[in-house]
Amino acid sequence: MTLPILCQRRVTQTCQVGPVAMGSDHAVVVQSMVTEETRNIEACVEQIISLHKVGCEIIRVTTPSLGEAQCLEEIAAKVLERHGPVPLTADVHHQGSSIAVEAAKHVDEIRINPGLFVFKRHGSRANQVGAKAEKGSDDSFDLRGRIEDETEKLRQELAYSDSEWREEMEAIEDSFVPVIEACKSRGRAMRVGVNHGSLSERMLVSFGDTPLGMVESALEYLRLCEKHGYRNLNVSAKASRVPVMVAANRLMAARMDAEGLNYPLHLGVTEAGDGQYARIKSTAGIATLLMEGIGDTIRVSLSEDPINEIPACYEILQACGLRKTQVEYIACPSCGRTKFNLPIVLREVREATKHLVGLDIAVMGCIVNGPGEMADADYGYVGAAGGKITLYRKRQIVKSGVPQEHGVEELVKLLKEDGLWSEPAAKTREPLPVI
């Protein structure tokens, strides 16, 4: 039985963020966020331009107050003047109605956080439930079980009445409708972005600190958008723990599909940290969902210069077979059969050919498994006995008995003969090529 290499992407409508389209009919979009203070307009402009130059396709700017929202006008104008159009998102959090309405005048997308938009966080009810759950988190299994039972009873006791639920939903709608109308009138997109760590008191009391609470929080806002005839939307459900993030997005996709809400999903593991572990953690969450067909735009959130997020995003997409921004190198891990110093040769081959985006090149240590394992590659460089190498085009031997010291030279010559060679460009921070 032949299995598909990649699951079919979940079918979504298109969300248009300025000139960038996201959804299942389009390539997965790469995002990041500036780290400069929004009131430092010059620094924001420079960072936005730098991010866009290396391939970031949508760039978010924090907008915590009306003052920052007003700064977006000058930021957007200067970016356009100095560099060209760049899709910008205003990140709006607390008491966000007037801020979001102002931001919608200047940028292509508004991100709102349902847990904070009508701000009733850290109330007595949520704190009581949270304290009860926390009390049993590190105790014995039996005690933890009793605590969980008591927590559930307390949650039921503190549950919002129908009238209280209705009252809060009315408050949300009153605050949210002006934002919907501002986005509709100006052709702006909106991301309904839920965070695991900032659910509202009502969600925490009703559903707990769970993926279900995250999904219900987003669905309330999506239904309001539908009610008021606005659909240029995308959704995110982010968490700092990979299992929570994966579970929330699976549930979000399933619940939206069940309700006929086919909005694109933005994927990310929030607060992932820095260094290798942050990249692995982000990849574990994002790639798991992408390989299930879930996800239309991604951000790798690093506690580093945001420039570093962009290669990580593209490498995840390339590994999942969704976008190609670099040469794909297939190389064995080396073993006792290897006929040359594989790390050194791989590095030499990469340095000579890394600018030839679109190619798959294999560097294999021996002929035992090499030809079979590299069958999908466009070209192969395989070790042979006696200090020789063999060059392949697809599955066919093209050159054999090539002295190892001339291997890279002969590979380049073969690429030239096949009309695939181009001279490498000078090193600049230009956008990553994408095919």
N, C-alpha and C positions, 0 to 999 in steps of 0.2 A: 504494500500500500504506500503510495506516494503522499507525503504530508506537505502542506504549504509551508514555505519558509517563514512567512509572517502572517499572522491572523489578519483578516480583513478589518480595516479601520471602522470603528463605530460611525455610522452615517449621521452627519450633522448638517445643519444649515451653515451658511457663511456669516461670519461676523466681520464687518468691515471697520478696521481701525485706521483711519486716514487712508493712505495708499496701500496698506497691507491687509490682505484677506486671510482669515483663518477659518479652518473647518476641514471636513473630510475631503473636499474637492481641491485642497491646496496643501502645499508642503507644510510640515510642522514648523511653527514660527519660534524664533529664539528671542528671549527677552532678558532684560537686566534692569537695574535701578541705580540711579546716581546716589553717591554717598555724601556729596557736598550739601551744605545747608542751602535751602531754596532761596533764601534772601541774599546769598552770595551769588548774584546772577552771573558774573563773569566765570566763576569756577564751575557753575552748573553747565553753562554753555560749552565750555571747553571739554568737560567730561562727557556730555552728550555727544558731541562731535567725535571724540575719541572712540567712544563705544560703537557708534554707528560705522565708523571707518573699519573696525575689525569684524563687522558682520552682525552686530546687534540690531534687530529689526523693529522692536518696540522698546521704548525706554521710559521707565516710571520715575516720577519725581514726587517726593513726599510733600503733602499739602495739609499741614495740621491746623492752619488757621486761615482766616480771610486774607490776611496780609500776604501769606505765601501764595494763595490762589491768584492774587493780583500780580504777583511777580511773574507768574507763568506767561503773561502777555509779552513782557519784554524778553523772557528766555526764548519763547517760541519764535519771536521776530528775529532775534539775533542769530539763532541757529539757522533759520531759513536764509538769512542774508549772507552768512559766512560759509554755509555748507550745502544747504538745500533742504528739502522736506524730510523731516524725521518724525515718525509717529510717536507722540508723547502721551503718557497716561498720568493723570493726577491721582495720587493715593490719598483718599479722604477717609478719615476715621471718625473721631468723636463729634457728635452733634453736627452732622455733616451737611445738612440741607443747603444753607446759604453758601457754604464753602464750595460745595459741588456745583451749584448753579453758577457761581462766579467762574470756577475752573472750566466749566463747559464752554465758556466763551472763547477759550484760548487753546485748548488741547483736544486731541482726537478721542480720548477715552477717559472715563471716570471710573475709578475702582472704589467701591464702597464695601465696608465690612459690616454685615448684618448684626454681629454681636455688639457693635459699638455705635451704630448709626443713631439709634435712639437710646441714649446712654442710661442704662439702669443696671450697671455691673456691680458686683460685690455687695449685693443686698443681703439682708439677714437670712433669708431663706436659703439661698445658695451656700452661704457660709456655714449654716447649720448642717446641711447635707454633706458638704465637703469635709467639715471637721469630723463628722461621724465616720465617713469612709476612710479618712486619713488615719484615724485612730487604730484601725485594724490592719493597716497596710503591711506592717512588719511583724505582726504577731503570729502565733501558731495557726495551723490550718483550721482547727476547730473554732478558735476565737475569731479568726477572720471570717469564717462562715456566719457566725452569730452576728458579727458587726454588719456584714452585708445584708442580712435579713432585717436588722434594725434600721439600716440606712434606707432600705426600700420602704419600710413602714413610715419612716420620717418623711420620705419623699412624697408618699401618698397623703400624709397629713398636711404637708405644706403646699400641695398642688394648687395651682391657680384655678379659681372658679371660672365658670363660663363667662361671667360678666367681667372679671379681671382680664381674662384672655382677650375678650372682645375690645376692652378699653385700650390695651396695649397695641393691638393690631390697628385700631383706629388712629392711635398716635403715630405709629409707623407710617401708615398710609398718608396721613396729613403732611408728614415731613418728607416723604419719599416722592410723592406725586410731582412737586415742583422740579425735582431732579430729573424725573422721567420726561417731563415736558421740555425741559431745557435740552436734554440729549436728543429728543425727537426733533425739535425745531431746528437744531444746528447740525443734525446728521452725525452725532457723536455715538461712539460705542460705550458700553458699560460692562465692567467685570464685577459680578457679585462674588466677592472673595471672602470665604469663611476660613477662620483660623481656629484650630483646636484649642488654643490657649485663650481665646477671647469670646467664648460663647456667652450669650446673655443669661441673666439670672433665670429667666423663664425657661430657656432651653435646658439649663443645668438641672433645674428642679424637675422638669418634666421628663427629660430623656437621659440625664446624667452626662458626664463628661465623655461622650461616646461618638463614634462615627455617625450613629443615627441622629444625635443632636446636631451635628454639623450639617447633615443633609437636610433635616427639617428646617434649620435656620435659613439655608439658601433657598429652599423651595418656597418659603413664604414670600420672599422678595421676587422670585421669578413669577409667581402667580400674580403678584401685584402688577408687574410689568405687562404680563399678558392681559390682565384686566383693562389696562389703560392703553393697549394697542402698541406696545413697544417691544421689539424683538431683536434689536441689534446688540446681542448679549453674548457673553461667555462667562464661565463659572470656574471657581477654584475651591478646593477643599484641602488646605495645607496643614501639616502637623510636623513637629520636630522628630517624631518617632515613625520610622518607616512602616511598621505594620498598621498603625492607625491611618496614616496617609493612604496606603494602598486600599485598605478596607473602606475608607470614606469615599474614595473615587470610584471604586467598583459599585458601591451602593448608590452613589450619586448618578452614575451612568444608568444603572438599572431603573432607579426611580424616575429619572427624567424620561427615559424611553417609555416607561409604563404610562406616563401622563402625557405623552406626545410632545415633550419639550426637548427638542433635538439640538440643544445648544452645545457649542464647542467647550472643551475642558482644558483649563490651564493647569499644568502639573508642576509640582515642586515640593521638595522637603525643606521646610522653613527652618531657619536657625541651625543649619547643618554644621557650622563651625568652619574650620580651615584645614588646609593641607590634604594629604592623601585620604584620610578617613572621611572628610567631608565630601570629597568627590565620589568615593565608593558608596557612602550612605545615600547621596543624591541619586547615583546611578541605580542602586538597588530599588529605590522607589519608582523613579521615573521610567527606567527601562522595563521593569516588570509590567507596568501598565501599558506602555507603548507596544510591547509584544503581545498584549491581549487586544490590541486595536483601540485602546482608550488613550486619548490625549491629542490635542491639536496645537498647543503652544507650551513651551517649557521655560523654566528658569532654574539654574543651579545656583542656589543662594550660598555664597561664600563670605566668610569674615575676612575678606582680602580686598584688594583693588578689584572693582567689578569687571575690569578688562579681563581678568583671569577666568571669569565665568563663561565667556563666549567659547573658547576652545573646548571646554568641558561639555557644553551643550552640544556642539557640533560633533564631538567624538561619540557621545551617546547616540545621537541620531544616525551617525554613520554605522556604528556597531549594530544598531537595530535594522539597518537596511533602509532607512527612511530618507536620508539625504547624504550626498557625497561631497566632501569639501577637501579631501586629501587622497593621496594614493593609499590604497589598501595593501598592506604588506602581510603576507602569509609566511610565517617562519616557524620551523620546528624548535622545540626547546633545547635541542642538542642532546646527544648521548654518546656512548662509546663508539658508535658507527660513524659519527660525523667526520668528514674528510677535511675540514678546515675550521678555523676559529670563527665559529658562527656569529657571535656578537660583533666582532670586528667587521666581518664581511657584510652583515646586515646593515651596519652603520654606513659602510662605504656605498652600498647600493642605494640606501635611502638618501644620502647626501647628493648622489648623482641624479636621482630621479624624482625627488619629492615634489617637484613643481609640476609634474605631469598628471594633474588631477583627472581622475576618471579611470586610471589604470589600476589593475590588480597585479601585483608582482610578488612571486613566491621566492623565498630563499630557503632551500632545504639542504640538510647536511649530507644526505646519502641517497642512493637510488633504491634502497629497500622499501621505504614508505613514501619517499619524496614525490615521485610522479603521481601516485594515487591521491595523496593528501592535497596536492596543489592543483587538482584537476580543474577547478573553477577559475584559476588564475589566467590572466592574459599572457604572462610571460613567467618562465621559471628559470632559476639559477640553482643548479643541483650539483652537489659534490660527487666526484667519481674517484676511483683509485689512482694512485700515482701522481698526486698533486694536480689533477685535472678537474675541470668542471664541464657540465653539459648544459646548454641553453635550450629552452623549450619555448615554442609558440603554441599556446593552449596545450594540447596533449602531445603535440608533435615535436620530436627532436629536430632542432635547426642546426645547431653546431655542437660537436662533441670533441673531446680531446683538447679543450682550450686550457692553456696553462693558467693556474689560479691567479697569478700576478697580472694577467690580462683579462680577467673575467669581467670586471665592470666596464672596461673599455669596449669589449666585444658586445656586451649587452647594449651599451649606448649606440654602437654601430648598427646593431639589429633594429633598434627603435628608429634610427634614422632611415634605414632601408625600408621600413614599413610606413614611413611618413608620419610617425607619431612623436617625433622629437621637436622640441622647441627650446630655445636657450632660456635659462632661468632669469627671471626679472631681478632687478636690484632689490635688496631687502628694504621693504617699507611696511608701514602699518596700514596696508590697504585691505578692503573687505575680503573675507575668505571667498574663494570661488566656490560656487555651488552648482552641482549638476543633478 
